[in-house]
Amino acid sequence: MNPKTLHKISYGLFVICSKNNDRMNGQIANVLFQVTSQPPAVAVCINKQNLTHDYIAKSKTFTASILSEQTPMTFIGTFGFKSGRDIDKFADVKYKIGKTKAPIVLDYTVAYIEATVTDSLDVGTHTLFVAKVVDGDILTDDPSMTYEYYHKYKGGYSPKTAPTYSGMVDKEQKKKEEKKMDKYVCKVCGYVYDPEKGDPDNGVKPGTPFDKVPNDWVCPVCGAPKSEFEKE
């Protein structure tokens, strides 16, 4: 099978949050979808290794903040590539506590929903949580970010714990990439700097080779210095 086939399935990009007593955590997810309309219900797929998975399993609640196209990689890096076991992800983020007592991230959010888990399905590395929607609201009319947009315009990639991760690269695509400018990967978090895309959120224009990137530039995901990058 062509490993790119599954990339054609449409996804969004969300911050999924939950709580464990007085503790809270959140993570980036791209598999959230509506399953019924009456009553309204959704399902979210979360990796079992993630702290948010434990919180959802215990509290039976979660919130989903639907992200806008303007969401910077630094924000996605905080919720998508760092662990709540190591940092407080909410330290510099606007949020509120919803009806379920779980946090709702408001930064770069076009809309949000709150849900209570009614069922779950073990799907191996992940759990699919099915939940009844108990509240929600639209915050802006800004376009929401699709997973395709994230990859195409934000230089994004999937961590190994994502349900859409694939380490496979087809030979034809690899040949095409070899003809392009060299990509560089962060040795700390795995973020890939693609010269064709640059890092517009941090002032690096598309088409900028890595050796032309300012020396004080840092990884937009984890904050590692340029010296921590190596050729892919």
C-alpha positions as CSV (number, residue, x, y, z in Angstrom):
1,M,0.0,0.0,0.0
2,N,1.1,3.5,-0.7
3,P,1.9,4.9,2.8
4,K,0.6,8.3,1.7
5,T,-2.9,7.0,1.1
6,L,-4.0,7.5,4.7
7,H,-2.8,11.1,4.5
8,K,-5.7,11.9,2.3
9,I,-8.2,11.4,5.1
10,S,-9.3,14.8,6.5
11,Y,-8.4,15.9,10.1
12,G,-8.4,19.0,12.2
13,L,-6.1,20.1,14.9
14,F,-7.3,20.4,18.5
15,V,-6.1,20.9,22.1
16,I,-7.7,18.1,24.2
17,C,-7.8,18.9,27.9
18,S,-8.8,16.9,31.0
19,K,-8.4,16.9,34.7
20,N,-7.4,14.6,37.6
21,N,-8.8,16.0,40.8
22,D,-7.1,19.5,41.1
23,R,-4.5,18.7,38.4
24,M,-5.0,19.4,34.7
25,N,-3.3,18.7,31.4
26,G,-3.8,19.1,27.7
27,Q,-2.4,17.8,24.4
28,I,-2.6,18.3,20.7
29,A,-4.8,15.8,18.8
30,N,-6.0,15.5,15.3
31,V,-8.5,12.6,15.6
32,L,-11.7,14.1,16.9
33,F,-15.0,13.6,15.1
34,Q,-18.8,13.7,15.6
35,V,-20.5,10.4,15.9
36,T,-24.2,11.3,16.5
37,S,-26.4,14.4,16.3
38,Q,-29.2,13.5,18.7
39,P,-27.9,13.6,21.3
40,P,-24.7,15.2,20.0
41,A,-21.7,13.0,20.7
42,V,-18.1,13.0,19.6
43,A,-15.1,10.6,19.8
44,V,-11.4,11.4,20.4
45,C,-8.4,9.0,19.9
46,I,-5.6,9.4,22.5
47,N,-2.4,7.5,22.9
48,K,-2.1,5.4,26.1
49,Q,1.3,6.8,26.8
50,N,0.0,10.4,27.2
51,L,-0.8,11.9,30.5
52,T,-4.1,13.3,29.1
53,H,-5.2,9.8,28.4
54,D,-4.9,8.9,32.1
55,Y,-6.8,12.0,33.1
56,I,-9.6,11.3,30.6
57,A,-9.8,7.7,31.8
58,K,-10.1,8.8,35.4
59,S,-12.3,11.8,35.2
60,K,-14.5,10.7,32.3
61,T,-14.4,14.3,30.9
62,F,-12.5,16.2,28.3
63,T,-12.7,19.5,26.4
64,A,-11.6,20.2,22.8
65,S,-10.4,23.5,21.6
66,I,-10.5,23.8,17.8
67,L,-7.4,25.7,16.7
68,S,-7.2,28.4,14.1
69,E,-4.9,28.6,11.1
70,Q,-3.0,31.4,12.9
71,T,-1.8,29.1,15.7
72,P,2.0,29.3,15.9
73,M,4.3,26.4,16.1
74,T,5.5,27.4,19.5
75,F,2.0,27.0,20.9
76,I,1.6,23.6,19.1
77,G,5.0,22.6,20.4
78,T,3.9,23.3,24.0
79,F,0.8,21.1,23.8
80,G,2.0,18.6,21.2
81,F,5.6,17.8,21.9
82,K,6.1,18.4,25.6
83,S,4.8,16.4,28.5
84,G,2.6,17.7,31.3
85,R,4.7,15.4,33.6
86,D,7.6,17.8,33.0
87,I,6.1,21.3,32.6
88,D,2.9,23.3,33.4
89,K,1.4,23.7,29.9
90,F,-1.1,26.3,31.2
91,A,1.5,28.7,32.7
92,D,1.3,31.2,29.9
93,V,-1.9,30.2,28.3
94,K,-5.4,31.8,28.5
95,Y,-8.0,29.2,29.6
96,K,-11.1,28.9,31.6
97,I,-12.7,26.1,33.7
98,G,-15.8,24.7,32.0
99,K,-19.0,23.0,33.2
100,T,-17.2,19.7,33.5
101,K,-14.5,21.4,35.7
102,A,-11.9,20.6,33.0
103,P,-9.8,23.4,31.4
104,I,-10.7,25.0,28.1
105,V,-7.8,26.5,26.2
106,L,-8.9,29.9,24.7
107,D,-5.7,31.0,22.9
108,Y,-5.9,30.6,19.1
109,T,-9.3,28.8,19.6
110,V,-12.1,29.3,17.1
111,A,-14.6,27.1,19.0
112,Y,-14.7,24.6,21.8
113,I,-16.7,21.7,23.2
114,E,-17.0,20.0,26.5
115,A,-17.9,16.3,26.7
116,T,-18.4,13.5,29.2
117,V,-17.3,10.0,28.3
118,T,-20.0,7.4,27.8
119,D,-17.9,4.6,26.3
120,S,-14.4,3.7,25.2
121,L,-12.8,1.3,22.8
122,D,-9.3,-0.2,23.2
123,V,-7.6,0.1,19.8
124,G,-4.1,-1.1,20.7
125,T,-1.7,1.8,21.2
126,H,-4.7,4.2,21.6
127,T,-8.1,4.5,23.3
128,L,-11.1,5.8,21.4
129,F,-13.2,7.8,23.9
130,V,-16.8,8.3,22.9
131,A,-18.5,11.2,24.8
132,K,-21.7,13.1,25.1
133,V,-21.4,16.9,24.3
134,V,-22.5,18.9,27.3
135,D,-21.5,22.4,26.2
136,G,-19.7,24.4,23.4
137,D,-19.4,27.8,21.8
138,I,-17.9,29.6,18.8
139,L,-15.4,32.2,19.8
140,T,-14.3,33.6,16.4
141,D,-15.1,33.3,12.7
142,D,-11.4,32.6,11.8
143,P,-10.9,29.5,9.7
144,S,-10.0,26.4,11.7
145,M,-6.7,24.6,11.0
146,T,-6.9,21.4,9.1
147,Y,-4.2,18.8,9.5
148,E,-3.3,19.2,5.8
149,Y,-2.8,23.0,6.4
150,Y,-0.6,22.3,9.4
151,H,1.7,20.1,7.3
152,K,1.7,22.3,4.2
153,Y,2.0,25.8,5.7
154,K,3.3,25.3,9.3
155,G,6.1,22.8,8.5
156,G,4.3,20.4,10.9
157,Y,4.9,16.7,11.4
158,S,3.4,13.9,13.5
159,P,5.0,12.7,16.7
160,K,5.4,8.9,17.1
161,T,2.4,8.8,19.6
162,A,0.0,10.3,17.0
163,P,-2.5,7.9,15.5
164,T,-1.6,9.2,12.0
165,Y,2.2,8.8,12.5
166,S,4.0,6.8,9.8
167,G,7.7,6.3,9.6
168,M,7.4,5.0,6.0
169,V,8.6,7.2,3.1
170,D,7.9,6.1,-0.4
171,K,11.0,6.0,-2.7
172,E,9.7,8.4,-5.3
173,Q,9.0,11.1,-2.6
174,K,12.4,10.5,-1.1
175,K,14.1,11.1,-4.5
176,K,12.2,14.4,-4.9
177,E,13.2,15.6,-1.5
178,E,16.9,14.7,-2.1
179,K,16.9,17.2,-5.0
180,K,15.7,20.0,-2.7
181,M,17.6,22.0,-0.1
182,D,18.7,20.0,2.8
183,K,16.3,19.7,5.8
184,Y,17.6,19.7,9.3
185,V,16.1,17.9,12.3
186,C,16.2,19.0,16.0
187,K,18.1,16.4,18.0
188,V,16.0,17.3,21.1
189,C,12.4,16.9,19.9
190,G,12.5,15.8,16.3
191,Y,11.1,18.9,14.6
192,V,12.2,19.2,11.0
193,Y,13.3,22.5,9.5
194,D,12.2,22.6,5.9
195,P,14.0,25.4,3.9
196,E,11.1,25.6,1.4
197,K,8.7,26.4,4.3
198,G,11.0,28.3,6.5
199,D,9.6,29.4,9.9
200,P,7.4,32.4,9.1
201,D,6.0,32.5,12.7
202,N,9.5,33.4,13.9
203,G,10.7,35.6,11.0
204,V,12.4,33.0,8.8
205,K,11.0,33.4,5.2
206,P,10.2,30.4,3.0
207,G,13.2,29.5,0.8
208,T,15.8,30.2,3.5
209,P,18.6,27.5,3.6
210,F,19.4,26.4,7.1
211,D,22.9,28.0,7.0
212,K,21.2,31.3,6.4
213,V,18.9,31.0,9.4
214,P,20.0,33.5,12.1
215,N,22.3,32.0,14.7
216,D,19.9,33.1,17.5
217,W,17.0,31.3,16.0
218,V,15.7,28.4,18.2
219,C,13.5,25.4,17.5
220,P,9.9,26.6,17.4
221,V,8.7,23.4,19.1
222,C,11.1,22.9,22.0
223,G,13.3,26.0,22.1
224,A,16.5,24.2,21.4
225,P,19.3,26.3,19.8
226,K,20.3,26.1,16.2
227,S,23.4,24.1,17.2
228,E,21.1,21.2,18.2
229,F,20.1,20.6,14.6
230,E,21.6,18.1,12.3
231,K,21.1,17.3,8.6
232,E,18.2,14.9,8.1
